[in-house]
Amino acid sequence: MVLSIFNRGDILLCMGSKEQELRSELKELEARLQDPAIYSDKNYPRLAKRKNTLDAVIALFDERASLLASKKSAEELKNSPEAEMREMAASELAELESTIAANDEKLREALTPRDPNDERDVIIEIRAAAGGDESSLFAGELYRMYSRWAESHNYKVELIGESPNEVGGFKEITFAVRGPEAYKNLKFEAGVHRVQRVPVTESQGRVHTSTATVAVLPEAEEADVEISPQDLRIDVYRSSGHGGQSVNTTDSAVRITHLPTGIVVANQDEKSQIKNKAKALGVLRSRLLQMKIEEEQKQLSNARRKLIGSGDRSEKVRTYNFPQDRITDHRIGYSRSNIPGALNGEIDDLIEKLQAAEHELLSQG
């Protein structure tokens, strides 16, 4: 996290001491990153990201110092005996005041506390819940929604595991989204998504309500969560396809049970047992990291817990009402139309309004 939590109005007052603290941290980090041995350190990616963050904040401090120096010079010119110089100084001061205000806003934004996991990639798990086939079809539509959104933002989507059903939907599907601040953008999608519409199989035109659950896990690196081999039970078996038929003649599918927590992760999408094991371990590591995050969230205010969500399967976060063409996010009371557009990946407005709500809560301390 960039800064310990201040009220928004106090941030600029604390800039002097915070600037020195960040400059010292950057200097120490630069010295550490100059050591050739750092490239084999499992913490290197995290340290490199932190340096990039610090570079950006320090650049804003440097710009602020330059602007204040220019302002001082312009103020001195205001007392010039020459009218033309005074007029020029007044014009320059007005422009500088505007630029300084914009720079201060950027600094407030940079120094406002943020979720330390925001820069991570994510693993998303979508599961059909209430509603039978209609629920599985909705799960597939949610997968397409996130995939289309990711593609439009030049993010990479990697399928980790899927369990399709006969009607063209998914009982469950797990995939990774990788790109800048993937977790920041998608973390608020966690929870129960509810769809209200007339299923294609409904002959009397009655509206049915179905649900699918979405779990959003920050993708963990090996350095984040240590897993002891003694804590794992690993079972291998043959992959199966629709209806349970064998699709592989070797025991390539992998099921991993984390004994201390009882978490079970299985993967069979790859033909290689080694690759399936690696994918399953990645998901397990991310679930364990999510457990740690949920423990930390218990210390947050009720408002922030409601916004971020508990991951509880019963927690309804959004409703897609087809008869009224209305999407409602229940956490922030925001509604909009154009469900077809949303399911085609046009959800930036939902993401931005949820982020704005989080930012407001963070800036309040």
Backbone torsions as a table, in degrees:
resi	resn	phi	psi	omega
1	MET	NA	140.1	-173.1
2	VAL	-70.4	-34.4	-170.2
3	LEU	-151.6	143.2	172.1
4	SER	-65.5	155.2	-166.3
5	ILE	-72.1	124.0	172.2
6	PHE	-117.9	157.1	165.4
7	ASN	-66.7	150.5	-174.1
8	ARG	-55.6	-40.9	-177.6
9	GLY	-70.0	-18.6	-177.7
10	ASP	-88.7	-12.0	-171.0
11	ILE	-62.1	-48.4	-177.8
12	LEU	-65.7	-31.5	178.8
13	LEU	-64.9	-27.1	-177.0
14	CYS	-96.1	6.7	-172.3
15	MET	-60.9	-40.9	-175.7
16	GLY	-58.0	-53.0	-179.2
17	SER	-68.0	-35.4	-179.2
18	LYS	-69.3	-36.6	178.8
19	GLU	-60.9	-45.5	179.9
20	GLN	-64.2	-39.1	178.9
21	GLU	-62.3	-43.5	-179.1
22	LEU	-71.1	-37.2	177.6
23	ARG	-63.9	-39.5	178.2
24	SER	-65.6	-42.6	178.5
25	GLU	-62.5	-41.6	180.0
26	LEU	-64.2	-42.0	179.7
27	LYS	-61.3	-44.6	178.5
28	GLU	-64.7	-39.1	-178.9
29	LEU	-67.7	-40.2	178.3
30	GLU	-62.7	-40.6	178.4
31	ALA	-64.6	-39.4	179.9
32	ARG	-67.6	-37.9	-177.8
33	LEU	-76.5	-13.5	177.1
34	GLN	-78.6	-15.0	178.4
35	ASP	-74.4	120.4	-178.7
36	PRO	-56.1	-25.7	-178.1
37	ALA	-69.5	-14.5	-175.9
38	ILE	-65.5	-25.9	-175.9
39	TYR	-69.1	-19.4	176.7
40	SER	-98.2	2.0	178.5
41	ASP	-81.4	131.2	-178.4
42	LYS	-64.6	-16.7	179.4
43	ASN	-87.6	-1.7	-174.3
44	TYR	-56.2	-47.6	-179.2
45	PRO	-57.8	-40.9	-179.6
46	ARG	-66.6	-40.8	-179.7
47	LEU	-67.5	-38.3	178.9
48	ALA	-64.8	-41.1	177.4
49	LYS	-63.4	-40.5	-179.8
50	ARG	-63.9	-39.5	178.4
51	LYS	-62.3	-42.4	178.8
52	ASN	-60.7	-39.9	178.1
53	THR	-63.9	-45.5	-179.3
54	LEU	-65.5	-40.0	177.9
55	ASP	-56.4	-43.3	-177.8
56	ALA	-66.8	-40.6	-179.3
57	VAL	-69.6	-42.6	180.0
58	ILE	-63.8	-35.7	177.3
59	ALA	-61.3	-37.0	177.2
60	LEU	-67.2	-39.2	176.7
61	PHE	-64.1	-42.0	179.0
62	ASP	-63.2	-41.5	178.5
63	GLU	-63.7	-39.3	-179.9
64	ARG	-63.6	-42.8	179.5
65	ALA	-61.9	-41.7	178.9
66	SER	-64.9	-41.2	179.3
67	LEU	-65.3	-40.5	179.7
68	LEU	-66.9	-34.6	176.8
69	ALA	-66.0	-41.3	177.7
70	SER	-65.0	-37.2	178.8
71	LYS	-64.7	-40.5	179.2
72	LYS	-62.0	-42.3	179.4
73	SER	-64.4	-41.4	-179.7
74	ALA	-65.9	-36.8	179.2
75	GLU	-65.8	-33.9	177.5
76	GLU	-67.2	-34.4	179.4
77	LEU	-71.1	-18.4	179.9
78	LYS	-62.6	-23.9	-178.5
79	ASN	-94.1	9.7	-179.4
80	SER	-64.0	143.2	177.1
81	PRO	-69.8	-15.8	-178.1
82	GLU	-89.9	126.5	-177.6
83	ALA	-61.7	-38.5	-178.6
84	GLU	-63.4	-39.0	179.3
85	MET	-68.8	-38.7	179.0
86	ARG	-64.9	-40.7	179.5
87	GLU	-65.4	-40.4	178.8
88	MET	-66.0	-40.0	179.3
89	ALA	-64.8	-40.9	179.8
90	ALA	-63.2	-41.0	178.7
91	SER	-65.6	-42.1	-179.6
92	GLU	-66.8	-38.4	179.7
93	LEU	-64.1	-40.8	179.4
94	ALA	-61.5	-42.3	179.6
95	GLU	-68.0	-40.1	-179.8
96	LEU	-66.1	-40.2	179.2
97	GLU	-58.6	-42.5	179.2
98	SER	-65.0	-43.4	-179.1
99	THR	-67.5	-39.3	178.8
100	ILE	-64.8	-41.7	178.9
101	ALA	-61.5	-41.0	178.7
102	ALA	-66.0	-40.1	178.6
103	ASN	-65.7	-41.1	179.2
104	ASP	-63.5	-36.6	178.0
105	GLU	-64.8	-40.3	176.8
106	LYS	-63.5	-38.9	178.2
107	LEU	-67.4	-41.0	176.9
108	ARG	-59.4	-42.1	179.6
109	GLU	-63.3	-43.7	-177.6
110	ALA	-68.6	-31.7	-175.9
111	LEU	-94.7	-10.4	175.3
112	THR	-65.1	133.0	-178.6
113	PRO	-54.1	143.6	178.3
114	ARG	-137.2	161.8	178.9
115	ASP	-63.7	121.6	-177.7
116	PRO	-64.6	-12.5	179.9
117	ASN	-95.6	1.1	-173.1
118	ASP	-56.4	-33.5	-174.4
119	GLU	-82.2	-4.3	-176.2
120	ARG	-74.3	156.5	166.0
121	ASP	-73.1	168.9	-177.6
122	VAL	-129.6	155.6	168.3
123	ILE	-115.4	126.2	-178.0
124	ILE	-113.4	130.8	176.9
125	GLU	-116.8	121.9	177.7
126	ILE	-114.2	129.7	-179.6
127	ARG	-129.2	135.1	172.1
128	ALA	-65.7	140.0	-178.6
129	ALA	-122.3	-115.8	-177.8
130	ALA	-77.4	136.2	173.9
131	GLY	122.6	5.4	175.3
132	GLY	59.6	-132.5	-176.9
133	ASP	-60.7	-37.1	-179.8
134	GLU	-62.0	-36.8	177.9
135	SER	-66.0	-41.5	179.9
136	SER	-67.8	-35.3	175.6
137	LEU	-65.1	-39.6	178.5
138	PHE	-65.8	-38.3	176.5
139	ALA	-59.4	-40.4	177.6
140	GLY	-65.5	-37.0	178.7
141	GLU	-67.8	-37.4	177.0
142	LEU	-65.0	-40.2	176.7
143	TYR	-60.0	-44.7	178.9
144	ARG	-64.0	-38.9	-179.9
145	MET	-58.6	-49.4	-179.1
146	TYR	-69.7	-35.4	178.9
147	SER	-65.0	-45.0	180.0
148	ARG	-65.7	-41.5	177.7
149	TRP	-60.5	-45.3	-179.2
150	ALA	-61.5	-44.5	-179.6
151	GLU	-61.6	-40.1	-178.6
152	SER	-69.2	-16.3	178.7
153	HIS	-109.9	15.5	177.9
154	ASN	60.0	34.5	173.3
155	TYR	-93.1	155.8	178.4
156	LYS	-97.4	132.5	177.0
157	VAL	-110.5	127.7	179.5
158	GLU	-123.9	119.3	177.9
159	LEU	-71.4	130.2	179.7
160	ILE	-103.7	-43.7	179.6
161	GLY	-164.7	150.4	-179.9
162	GLU	-147.8	152.3	175.0
163	SER	-134.1	83.9	-178.1
164	PRO	-73.4	159.9	173.9
165	ASN	-118.8	179.3	-169.7
166	GLU	-70.4	-19.6	-175.1
167	VAL	-91.9	1.3	177.5
168	GLY	101.2	3.1	177.3
169	GLY	-104.4	-158.0	-179.0
170	PHE	-133.8	134.2	168.0
171	LYS	-67.8	-40.8	172.9
172	GLU	-160.3	154.1	178.0
173	ILE	-149.6	137.3	-179.0
174	THR	-124.7	132.9	-179.0
175	PHE	-151.4	158.5	177.9
176	ALA	-105.5	145.2	171.8
177	VAL	-120.6	121.9	-174.6
178	ARG	-122.3	129.6	179.9
179	GLY	166.2	172.0	-177.6
180	PRO	-56.6	124.6	175.7
181	GLU	55.8	39.9	179.2
182	ALA	-60.8	-43.0	-179.0
183	TYR	-66.5	-39.9	178.5
184	LYS	-57.0	-40.3	-175.3
185	ASN	-80.5	-28.3	-170.4
186	LEU	-113.4	-6.1	-173.0
187	LYS	-62.8	-28.3	-177.5
188	PHE	-80.1	0.5	177.2
189	GLU	-79.6	-10.2	-177.2
190	ALA	-67.1	137.7	177.4
191	GLY	131.7	-164.4	-178.2
192	VAL	-94.7	125.1	174.8
193	HIS	-103.6	131.2	-174.5
194	ARG	-115.9	134.6	177.9
195	VAL	-118.4	135.5	177.4
196	GLN	-121.7	115.7	-179.2
197	ARG	-166.9	172.9	177.0
198	VAL	-91.2	114.0	179.4
199	PRO	-63.9	153.7	-179.9
200	VAL	-64.1	-22.5	-179.5
201	THR	-88.3	-2.1	-177.5
202	GLU	-86.0	112.2	-174.2
203	SER	-81.7	-21.5	-175.3
204	GLN	-102.0	7.8	175.2
205	GLY	71.9	22.2	-179.8
206	ARG	-81.8	141.5	178.2
207	VAL	-79.6	129.4	176.8
208	HIS	-110.1	152.2	175.7
209	THR	-112.9	126.1	178.8
210	SER	-130.4	161.2	-178.2
211	THR	-136.4	155.8	171.4
212	ALA	-138.6	144.8	179.6
213	THR	-102.7	142.1	179.4
214	VAL	-122.3	126.6	173.2
215	ALA	-113.3	131.3	179.5
216	VAL	-117.9	112.9	-176.0
217	LEU	-110.4	128.6	172.8
218	PRO	-65.7	128.9	-176.2
219	GLU	-69.6	123.4	-176.2
220	ALA	-87.8	143.3	170.9
221	GLU	-93.9	164.5	-178.1
222	GLU	-58.4	-32.7	-178.1
223	ALA	-70.6	-19.1	-175.8
224	ASP	-79.1	-37.9	-174.8
225	VAL	-135.8	118.6	176.6
226	GLU	-91.0	126.5	-180.0
227	ILE	-116.8	120.6	178.7
228	SER	-79.9	132.6	177.7
229	PRO	-55.3	-30.6	179.6
230	GLN	-67.0	-17.6	-179.0
231	ASP	-89.8	2.1	-174.6
232	LEU	-114.9	139.4	166.4
233	ARG	-114.4	121.0	-175.9
234	ILE	-114.1	121.3	177.9
235	ASP	-113.7	141.0	176.1
236	VAL	-118.8	148.5	-177.9
237	TYR	-158.8	173.0	-179.6
238	ARG	-80.6	138.3	178.0
239	SER	-63.7	149.9	178.2
240	SER	-130.2	152.5	-179.5
241	GLY	-110.2	-152.5	-180.0
242	HIS	-59.6	134.6	177.1
243	GLY	75.4	4.8	176.8
244	GLY	88.6	2.5	-177.9
245	GLN	-69.8	147.6	-179.3
246	SER	-72.0	134.5	177.4
247	VAL	-117.1	4.9	-178.7
248	ASN	-147.0	136.0	-177.8
249	THR	-89.4	-1.0	178.3
250	THR	-118.9	161.9	179.4
251	ASP	-81.9	76.1	-176.1
252	SER	-96.8	-22.5	179.8
253	ALA	-71.7	146.9	-174.8
254	VAL	-131.1	134.5	173.0
255	ARG	-123.0	124.9	-179.0
256	ILE	-115.4	128.0	175.7
257	THR	-111.3	123.3	176.3
258	HIS	-88.7	104.7	-169.2
259	LEU	-60.3	-41.2	-178.3
260	PRO	-64.0	-32.2	-176.3
261	THR	-108.3	-17.4	-176.6
262	GLY	80.1	5.6	178.7
263	ILE	-67.5	132.8	178.9
264	VAL	-119.3	130.0	178.2
265	VAL	-129.3	132.1	178.8
266	ALA	-127.3	149.4	176.4
267	ASN	-148.1	136.0	-179.8
268	GLN	-140.9	11.2	-173.3
269	ASP	-74.1	-25.3	179.6
270	GLU	-93.5	153.9	176.2
271	LYS	-78.4	-18.5	-178.3
272	SER	-95.0	129.1	176.5
273	GLN	-61.8	-37.3	-179.3
274	ILE	-62.6	-43.9	-179.8
275	LYS	-67.6	-39.4	177.7
276	ASN	-63.7	-39.8	178.6
277	LYS	-64.3	-42.2	-179.7
278	ALA	-63.4	-42.0	178.8
279	LYS	-65.5	-43.0	179.9
280	ALA	-63.4	-41.0	178.2
281	LEU	-64.7	-36.4	178.0
282	GLY	-62.9	-43.1	178.4
283	VAL	-66.9	-42.4	178.8
284	LEU	-59.9	-45.4	-179.8
285	ARG	-60.4	-40.2	179.9
286	SER	-69.5	-36.2	176.8
287	ARG	-65.9	-37.9	178.7
288	LEU	-68.2	-37.7	176.2
289	LEU	-64.1	-40.7	178.8
290	GLN	-61.9	-36.4	176.9
291	MET	-62.2	-41.1	178.0
292	LYS	-63.9	-41.5	-179.8
293	ILE	-64.3	-41.4	-179.9
294	GLU	-64.1	-33.5	175.6
295	GLU	-64.6	-41.9	179.5
296	GLU	-66.7	-34.2	-177.2
297	GLN	-68.8	-17.1	177.2
298	LYS	-63.3	-20.1	-180.0
299	GLN	-88.2	-6.5	-177.4
300	LEU	-79.6	166.0	176.7
301	SER	-67.2	158.9	179.0
302	ASN	-58.5	-37.6	-178.7
303	ALA	-63.7	-43.7	-178.9
304	ARG	-70.8	-36.3	178.3
305	ARG	-63.5	-39.4	179.4
306	LYS	-65.1	-39.5	-178.0
307	LEU	-69.7	-48.2	-176.9
308	ILE	-72.0	-34.9	179.6
309	GLY	90.4	153.1	-179.3
310	SER	-96.2	-9.4	-174.6
311	GLY	81.1	1.2	-179.6
312	ASP	-62.5	134.6	-177.2
313	ARG	-64.7	-16.2	-178.6
314	SER	-97.1	2.6	-174.0
315	GLU	-87.4	104.7	-178.8
316	LYS	-78.0	123.9	-178.5
317	VAL	-111.8	-30.1	-174.1
318	ARG	-151.8	144.2	177.3
319	THR	-122.3	135.3	177.7
320	TYR	-111.7	99.9	-175.5
321	ASN	-98.9	102.4	-175.9
322	PHE	-69.1	-43.6	-179.1
323	PRO	-56.8	-33.9	180.0
324	GLN	-100.0	0.8	-176.2
325	ASP	46.6	55.3	-176.5
326	ARG	-135.2	130.0	171.9
327	ILE	-105.9	130.6	178.9
328	THR	-125.9	124.4	171.9
329	ASP	-95.1	113.6	-170.5
330	HIS	-73.1	-20.3	-177.9
331	ARG	-72.5	-34.5	-176.8
332	ILE	-117.6	2.0	177.8
333	GLY	66.4	31.0	-178.3
334	TYR	-101.2	132.9	177.9
335	SER	-127.5	151.3	176.5
336	ARG	-153.7	167.6	177.7
337	SER	-102.6	-169.3	178.1
338	ASN	68.7	61.7	174.5
339	ILE	-61.7	-42.7	178.7
340	PRO	-56.4	-39.3	177.6
341	GLY	-64.1	-42.8	179.5
342	ALA	-61.0	-46.5	-178.9
343	LEU	-70.4	-7.9	173.5
344	ASN	-98.7	10.8	174.6
345	GLY	103.3	1.4	-178.0
346	GLU	-88.0	76.7	-176.3
347	ILE	-125.3	17.6	-178.9
348	ASP	-58.8	-37.8	-178.3
349	ASP	-63.8	-40.6	178.0
350	LEU	-63.4	-45.9	-179.9
351	ILE	-61.4	-46.3	-176.8
352	GLU	-65.6	-38.7	-179.3
353	LYS	-70.6	-35.1	176.0
354	LEU	-68.8	-39.4	176.7
355	GLN	-64.8	-39.8	178.8
356	ALA	-62.8	-39.3	178.7
357	ALA	-65.1	-41.1	177.5
358	GLU	-64.8	-43.4	-178.9
359	HIS	-60.4	-40.4	178.7
360	GLU	-63.5	-41.1	178.9
361	LEU	-66.5	-40.9	179.8
362	LEU	-65.6	-41.4	-177.2
363	SER	-69.1	-21.6	177.6
364	GLN	-78.7	-14.7	179.8
365	GLY	86.9	NA	NA
